[in-house]
Amino acid sequence: MKILVTAFMGLGPLNASRLALEAMADSLGRARITKLILPTAFHESTELLIQAIQVDWPDAGLCLGQAGRRAALTPERVAINLMDARIPDVRGFQPVVMPIVPGGPAAYFSDLPLKAMVAAIQAAGLPGEISNTAGTFVCNALMYGLLHKKARHFPQLPCGFMHLPVLPRPEGPGMPTADSVRGIEAAILAMLGALQA
């Protein structure tokens, strides 16, 4: 079984999702983990992700990103068809109230076992909760773009997105990389359990 896991390079030198993905083992249980680091860029990140799926054809996919104000690992329930960026992406693109896919559905819902993932994260002794907003920056755009493509070309692929807290810092919530890795692995094992049920 193959699980594709992605993370973002980030806008600065350190991105919690990238560090966690790089620290993860290459296999988990009976699954091989394929790792992909994506640029924090609207559209480009989605294009690279879709190319990787069409080359490797994984059994499931989990995209990772960081969220500055969150203290928990948060699998995302929904992605909306909106780009509204307060800062530019790494290519200098800063869309304001623009659709990701013109004429596309207003939203897509993840088909990952979110409650089981959160329960597994919590059972590992870490904070976890379902999030109902992936924001309007590149994380949401990647999730929406992935689910839009999935709906048309690979509906059998379970996939979605999970935000991690940023690295520990004095001015707000954060999580050490080792804890993020434990939480991601717990979530993936829950995904595997659902796939094999």
URSULRA-V992571 format. One record per helix or strand of 3 or more residues. SS is the DSSP state (H for helix, E for strand). FROM is the first residue (numbers start at 1). TO is the last residue. If there is no record, write none. Layout:
ss:SS from:FROM to:TO
ss:SS from:FROM to:TO
//
This chain:
ss:E from:2 to:8
ss:H from:16 to:23
ss:E from:31 to:38
ss:H from:44 to:56
ss:E from:60 to:67
ss:E from:73 to:76
ss:E from:78 to:80
ss:E from:107 to:109
ss:H from:114 to:123
ss:H from:138 to:153
ss:E from:158 to:165
ss:H from:177 to:196
//
